[in-house]
Amino acid sequence: MIVTATYEHKLSDTDIDRIAERVVRKLKQDENQHKLLNITESAQYCGVSPQTFWRWRKRNKNLQDIELTTGGVVQFRAEDLDKFLESK
């Protein structure tokens, strides 16, 4: 004998809003992963002052290895900063 059950899912407006917020937040995170950040933006991304980030950059070879220089401007990818912060 095979018994199958079916369930009807009913989501409230609040549930739908929460799901939509999560989707939007995830899309923004994915979009920001490939964005290039200058020193000030990188510091904000890491949650430190630009001076602290500058010191980190001087002392850590890992940060020097991931910097990209275009036209004399040092930039970092958000995904590379995430990896650096995880290793810290």
MODELLER restraints for C-alpha pairs under 7 A, 6 or more apart:
rsr = mdl.restraints
at = mdl.atoms
rsr.add(forms.Gaussian(group=physical.xy_distance, feature=features.Distance(at['CA:32:A'], at['CA:78:A']), mean=6.68, stdev=0.5))
rsr.add(forms.Gaussian(group=physical.xy_distance, feature=features.Distance(at['CA:33:A'], at['CA:77:A']), mean=6.75, stdev=0.5))
rsr.add(forms.Gaussian(group=physical.xy_distance, feature=features.Distance(at['CA:33:A'], at['CA:78:A']), mean=4.94, stdev=0.5))
rsr.add(forms.Gaussian(group=physical.xy_distance, feature=features.Distance(at['CA:33:A'], at['CA:79:A']), mean=5.01, stdev=0.5))
rsr.add(forms.Gaussian(group=physical.xy_distance, feature=features.Distance(at['CA:34:A'], at['CA:77:A']), mean=6.06, stdev=0.5))
rsr.add(forms.Gaussian(group=physical.xy_distance, feature=features.Distance(at['CA:34:A'], at['CA:78:A']), mean=6.50, stdev=0.5))
rsr.add(forms.Gaussian(group=physical.xy_distance, feature=features.Distance(at['CA:34:A'], at['CA:79:A']), mean=6.91, stdev=0.5))
rsr.add(forms.Gaussian(group=physical.xy_distance, feature=features.Distance(at['CA:35:A'], at['CA:77:A']), mean=5.95, stdev=0.5))
rsr.add(forms.Gaussian(group=physical.xy_distance, feature=features.Distance(at['CA:35:A'], at['CA:78:A']), mean=6.46, stdev=0.5))
rsr.add(forms.Gaussian(group=physical.xy_distance, feature=features.Distance(at['CA:36:A'], at['CA:75:A']), mean=5.86, stdev=0.5))
rsr.add(forms.Gaussian(group=physical.xy_distance, feature=features.Distance(at['CA:36:A'], at['CA:76:A']), mean=5.44, stdev=0.5))
rsr.add(forms.Gaussian(group=physical.xy_distance, feature=features.Distance(at['CA:36:A'], at['CA:77:A']), mean=4.85, stdev=0.5))
rsr.add(forms.Gaussian(group=physical.xy_distance, feature=features.Distance(at['CA:36:A'], at['CA:78:A']), mean=6.88, stdev=0.5))
rsr.add(forms.Gaussian(group=physical.xy_distance, feature=features.Distance(at['CA:37:A'], at['CA:75:A']), mean=5.19, stdev=0.5))
rsr.add(forms.Gaussian(group=physical.xy_distance, feature=features.Distance(at['CA:37:A'], at['CA:76:A']), mean=5.15, stdev=0.5))
rsr.add(forms.Gaussian(group=physical.xy_distance, feature=features.Distance(at['CA:37:A'], at['CA:77:A']), mean=6.22, stdev=0.5))
rsr.add(forms.Gaussian(group=physical.xy_distance, feature=features.Distance(at['CA:38:A'], at['CA:74:A']), mean=6.14, stdev=0.5))
rsr.add(forms.Gaussian(group=physical.xy_distance, feature=features.Distance(at['CA:38:A'], at['CA:75:A']), mean=4.51, stdev=0.5))
rsr.add(forms.Gaussian(group=physical.xy_distance, feature=features.Distance(at['CA:38:A'], at['CA:76:A']), mean=6.49, stdev=0.5))
rsr.add(forms.Gaussian(group=physical.xy_distance, feature=features.Distance(at['CA:39:A'], at['CA:50:A']), mean=6.70, stdev=0.5))
rsr.add(forms.Gaussian(group=physical.xy_distance, feature=features.Distance(at['CA:39:A'], at['CA:74:A']), mean=6.86, stdev=0.5))
rsr.add(forms.Gaussian(group=physical.xy_distance, feature=features.Distance(at['CA:39:A'], at['CA:75:A']), mean=6.53, stdev=0.5))
rsr.add(forms.Gaussian(group=physical.xy_distance, feature=features.Distance(at['CA:40:A'], at['CA:50:A']), mean=5.42, stdev=0.5))
rsr.add(forms.Gaussian(group=physical.xy_distance, feature=features.Distance(at['CA:42:A'], at['CA:76:A']), mean=6.89, stdev=0.5))
rsr.add(forms.Gaussian(group=physical.xy_distance, feature=features.Distance(at['CA:43:A'], at['CA:49:A']), mean=5.71, stdev=0.5))
rsr.add(forms.Gaussian(group=physical.xy_distance, feature=features.Distance(at['CA:43:A'], at['CA:50:A']), mean=5.15, stdev=0.5))
rsr.add(forms.Gaussian(group=physical.xy_distance, feature=features.Distance(at['CA:43:A'], at['CA:53:A']), mean=5.43, stdev=0.5))
rsr.add(forms.Gaussian(group=physical.xy_distance, feature=features.Distance(at['CA:57:A'], at['CA:63:A']), mean=5.41, stdev=0.5))
rsr.add(forms.Gaussian(group=physical.xy_distance, feature=features.Distance(at['CA:57:A'], at['CA:64:A']), mean=6.15, stdev=0.5))
rsr.add(forms.Gaussian(group=physical.xy_distance, feature=features.Distance(at['CA:66:A'], at['CA:76:A']), mean=6.70, stdev=0.5))
rsr.add(forms.Gaussian(group=physical.xy_distance, feature=features.Distance(at['CA:66:A'], at['CA:80:A']), mean=6.64, stdev=0.5))
rsr.add(forms.Gaussian(group=physical.xy_distance, feature=features.Distance(at['CA:67:A'], at['CA:74:A']), mean=6.24, stdev=0.5))
rsr.add(forms.Gaussian(group=physical.xy_distance, feature=features.Distance(at['CA:67:A'], at['CA:75:A']), mean=5.71, stdev=0.5))
rsr.add(forms.Gaussian(group=physical.xy_distance, feature=features.Distance(at['CA:67:A'], at['CA:76:A']), mean=5.18, stdev=0.5))
rsr.add(forms.Gaussian(group=physical.xy_distance, feature=features.Distance(at['CA:68:A'], at['CA:74:A']), mean=5.68, stdev=0.5))
rsr.add(forms.Gaussian(group=physical.xy_distance, feature=features.Distance(at['CA:68:A'], at['CA:75:A']), mean=5.11, stdev=0.5))
rsr.add(forms.Gaussian(group=physical.xy_distance, feature=features.Distance(at['CA:68:A'], at['CA:76:A']), mean=6.04, stdev=0.5))
rsr.add(forms.Gaussian(group=physical.xy_distance, feature=features.Distance(at['CA:69:A'], at['CA:75:A']), mean=6.17, stdev=0.5))
